[in-house]
C-alpha cells in the first residue's frame, strides 16, 4: 500500500518550470527530459549547477527551427497539361525519423562490400563489435523489409538504392546473416578481457573529473536545456529541469530548414552570452 501511494505521489509531480509559448510552432526536439521530484533529486546531479538562461535566449535565432519554414509558397493551379509524375530518385524502404537513426548508426561502418566480405570471413580485424551491432540493427533487413526491397528492385531496376538500402540489399543476401552476426557479436564480447574494461574505465576518469570540476560545462548544459525547452514549448517536454547527456548527439542530427545543425546554434548562443567562457571550455 505504501509503495502504491509513493508511486501515485511520484506520478503527480508537476514540472517546476512554467510552460513556454514560442512565437510560432517549432520543430520538436525528441529528448529524454528529466523533472525534479520525478526523475531527479535536488542536490544529487550536475543539474543543480545549471542556471535557467531561458529569459536571455535570443529567440530570433531559433526562427530557423520553426516548423514548416522550408515550405514553398502555394502555387496557382495551371490550366496547362501537367507532365507525368517523376518516379523516385532513390529506392527507400526506411522512412521518416528511422532514416536519420539508421544513417547515424551506419556512418562509422566501412563500405558495404567490405562489410559483407568481413562477415563472410568472420574477420575480427575489419569490423569492431560496435560496427557489428550497428550492421545487425540497421543494415540487415527483416523478412518484411527484404520482400519489400526485392519487389521495389524488380519494379524499378534502373533506380539506385539509398545508402541504408544498399547495406540491406547486400547483407540481406548473405545466407544466415542474422544468426552469423548475433553469434559473432556474442563471441567477441565474451572474449573481451576484464583488464581491457578496467583500462577503459580508468581512461574515463580524467574526462569525468573535468566535467565535474568544470565551471563552463554547466553553462553549456544551461543553453542546450533552454533551447530544447523552447523548441518543445507548450508540451511537458518543454518544462524539463535536465536531460540525458546522451542527447548531446542529437545536436548534430537535429537540423533547421536550411540544414544548420542545432549544435552550431547552441555554440553561437554561447559565444554571444559568454565568449571567454566558450574559449575556456
C-alpha positions in Angstrom: 0.0 0.0 0.0 2.8 2.4 0.9 4.5 1.6 -2.4 1.3 2.4 -4.3 0.9 5.7 -2.5 4.5 6.6 -3.3 4.0 5.7 -7.0 0.9 7.9 -7.1 2.8 10.8 -5.5 5.6 10.5 -8.0 3.2 10.4 -10.9 1.6 13.7 -9.7 4.8 15.7 -9.6 4.3 18.9 -11.6 7.2 20.5 -13.5 8.9 23.3 -11.6 9.3 25.3 -14.8 6.5 27.3 -16.5 5.2 26.4 -19.9 6.9 28.2 -22.7 5.0 29.6 -25.6 7.2 30.0 -28.7 6.3 32.8 -31.2 5.5 30.1 -33.8 5.2 26.3 -33.9 8.7 24.8 -33.7 10.3 21.6 -34.8 10.2 19.4 -31.6 13.4 18.0 -30.1 12.8 14.4 -29.0 14.9 14.1 -25.9 15.0 12.2 -22.6 13.8 15.0 -20.3 14.1 15.0 -16.5 12.0 16.7 -13.9 12.9 17.2 -10.3 10.9 15.1 -7.9 10.1 12.5 -10.6 13.4 11.7 -12.3 16.0 13.5 -10.2 16.6 14.6 -6.6 17.9 18.0 -5.9 21.5 18.0 -4.6 22.5 14.8 -6.4 23.2 15.7 -10.0 25.1 18.2 -12.2 21.8 19.9 -13.0 21.9 21.6 -9.6 24.7 23.8 -11.0 22.8 24.6 -14.2 21.2 28.1 -14.3 18.0 28.9 -16.1 19.1 31.1 -19.1 15.7 31.0 -20.9 14.9 34.7 -20.2 18.1 35.7 -22.1 17.6 33.2 -25.0 17.9 35.0 -28.4 14.6 33.5 -29.8 15.0 35.3 -33.1 17.9 33.0 -33.8 15.7 30.0 -33.3 13.3 31.0 -36.1 15.2 28.7 -38.4 13.9 25.8 -36.4 10.2 26.8 -36.9 8.1 24.0 -38.3 7.2 24.4 -41.9 9.7 27.2 -42.7 11.1 25.3 -45.6 7.7 25.0 -47.3 7.3 26.7 -50.7 4.5 29.2 -51.2 1.3 27.8 -52.6 1.4 27.7 -56.4 -1.5 28.8 -58.6 -3.0 25.8 -60.5 -2.1 26.0 -64.2 -4.5 25.1 -66.9 -1.7 23.6 -69.0 -1.3 19.9 -69.2 0.7 18.5 -66.3 3.8 16.5 -67.1 3.8 12.9 -66.0 4.9 12.3 -62.4 8.5 11.6 -62.0 9.5 8.5 -60.2 11.7 8.4 -57.1 15.4 9.2 -57.4 16.3 6.5 -54.9 14.8 3.3 -53.7 13.9 3.7 -50.0 12.1 1.3 -47.6 13.3 3.1 -44.4 11.4 6.3 -44.0 10.7 9.1 -41.5 12.8 9.6 -38.4 14.2 6.0 -38.8 16.3 7.2 -41.8 18.3 9.6 -39.5 18.7 7.0 -36.8 19.9 4.3 -39.3 22.3 6.7 -41.1 23.9 7.8 -37.8 24.3 4.1 -36.8 25.9 3.1 -40.1 28.1 6.2 -40.8 31.1 4.7 -39.0 30.9 1.4 -40.8 33.1 0.5 -43.8 31.6 0.4 -47.3 29.0 -2.4 -47.7 31.2 -4.6 -49.9 33.9 -4.6 -47.2 31.4 -5.3 -44.5 30.0 -8.2 -46.5 33.4 -9.7 -47.0 34.3 -9.4 -43.3 31.0 -11.0 -42.2 31.5 -13.9 -44.6 35.1 -14.4 -43.5 34.4 -13.5 -39.8 37.4 -11.2 -39.9 37.8 -9.6 -36.5 40.3 -7.1 -37.9 37.8 -5.5 -40.3 34.8 -4.8 -38.0 34.6 -3.7 -34.4 31.8 -5.0 -32.1 30.1 -1.6 -32.2 30.1 -1.8 -36.0 28.7 -5.3 -35.9 25.9 -4.2 -33.7 25.1 -1.2 -36.0 25.0 -3.5 -39.0 22.8 -6.0 -37.2 20.4 -3.3 -36.1 20.3 -1.1 -39.2 22.0 -2.8 -42.1 20.2 -6.2 -42.2 16.6 -6.3 -43.3 13.9 -8.3 -41.6 11.7 -10.6 -43.6 9.1 -8.0 -44.5 11.8 -5.4 -45.5 13.6 -8.0 -47.6 10.4 -8.7 -49.5 9.6 -5.0 -50.0 13.1 -4.3 -51.2 13.1 -7.2 -53.6 9.8 -6.0 -55.1 10.9 -2.4 -55.5 14.1 -3.6 -57.2 12.1 -5.6 -59.6 9.7 -2.8 -60.3 12.4 -0.1 -60.7 15.6 -1.8 -61.9 17.2 1.4 -63.1 16.6 3.4 -59.8 19.6 3.2 -57.5 19.3 2.2 -53.8 19.6 4.8 -51.0 22.6 4.3 -48.6 20.8 2.3 -46.0 19.1 0.1 -48.6 22.5 -0.7 -50.2 23.5 -2.3 -46.9 20.2 -4.1 -46.6 20.4 -5.4 -50.2 24.0 -6.8 -50.0 23.9 -8.1 -46.4 20.4 -9.5 -46.7 21.6 -11.8 -49.4 24.3 -13.4 -47.2 22.9 -16.8 -46.0 22.1 -16.8 -42.3 23.3 -13.3 -41.9 21.2 -12.6 -38.7 22.5 -15.7 -36.9 26.0 -15.1 -38.1 26.1 -11.6 -36.8 24.5 -12.5 -33.5 26.9 -15.4 -32.8 29.9 -13.3 -33.8 28.9 -10.5 -31.5 28.5 -12.8 -28.5 31.8 -14.5 -29.2 33.6 -11.1 -29.5 32.0 -9.7 -26.3 32.7 -12.8 -24.2 36.3 -12.7 -25.4 36.9 -9.2 -24.1 39.2 -9.4 -21.1 38.4 -7.8 -17.7 41.7 -5.9 -17.9 40.6 -4.2 -21.1 37.4 -3.0 -19.4 39.3 -1.8 -16.4 41.7 0.2 -18.7 38.7 1.7 -20.4 37.2 2.8 -17.1 40.4 4.3 -16.0 40.6 6.2 -19.2 37.2 7.7 -18.4 38.3 9.0 -15.0 40.1 12.1 -16.3 37.3 13.4 -18.6 34.7 12.7 -16.0 36.7 14.7 -13.4 37.0 17.5 -16.0 33.2 17.6 -16.4 32.5 17.5 -12.7 35.0 20.3 -11.9 34.3 22.4 -15.0 32.8 25.8 -14.4 31.8 26.2 -18.1 30.2 22.8 -18.8 27.1 23.6 -16.7 26.7 26.8 -18.8 26.7 24.8 -22.0 24.1 22.5 -20.4 22.0 25.5 -19.5 21.9 26.8 -23.1 21.1 23.4 -24.5 18.4 23.0 -21.9 16.9 26.4 -22.6 16.9 25.8 -26.3 15.4 22.4 -26.0 12.6 23.7 -23.7 11.9 26.4 -26.2 11.7 24.0 -29.2 9.3 21.8 -27.1 7.3 24.8 -25.9 3.7 24.0 -25.0 4.5 20.4 -24.2 5.6 18.7 -21.0 9.0 18.0 -22.7 9.4 21.8 -22.8 9.4 22.1 -19.0 12.5 20.0 -18.3 14.9 20.5 -15.4 17.5 18.4 -17.2 18.0 15.9 -20.0 20.0 12.7 -20.7 23.6 13.6 -21.6 23.3 11.1 -24.5 21.0 13.6 -26.2 24.0 15.8 -26.9 24.5 13.6 -30.1 21.1 14.9 -31.3 22.7 18.4 -31.5 24.3 17.5 -34.9 21.5 15.3 -36.2 18.7 17.9 -35.4 18.8 20.4 -38.2 17.0 23.6 -39.3 15.1 24.1 -42.5 18.4 25.4 -44.1 20.5 22.5 -42.8 22.1 24.2 -39.9 22.8 21.7 -37.0 21.4 22.6 -33.6 25.0 22.3 -32.1 26.1 25.2 -34.3 23.3 27.4 -33.0 24.0 26.5 -29.3 27.6 27.4 -29.7 26.7 30.7 -31.4 24.4 31.5 -28.4 27.2 30.6 -26.0 29.6 32.9 -27.9 27.1 35.7 -27.6 26.5 35.2 -23.9 30.0 34.3 -22.8 32.8 34.4 -25.4 35.5 34.0 -22.8 33.8 31.0 -21.2 33.4 29.3 -24.6 37.1 29.7 -25.3 38.0 28.2 -21.9 35.5 25.3 -22.4 
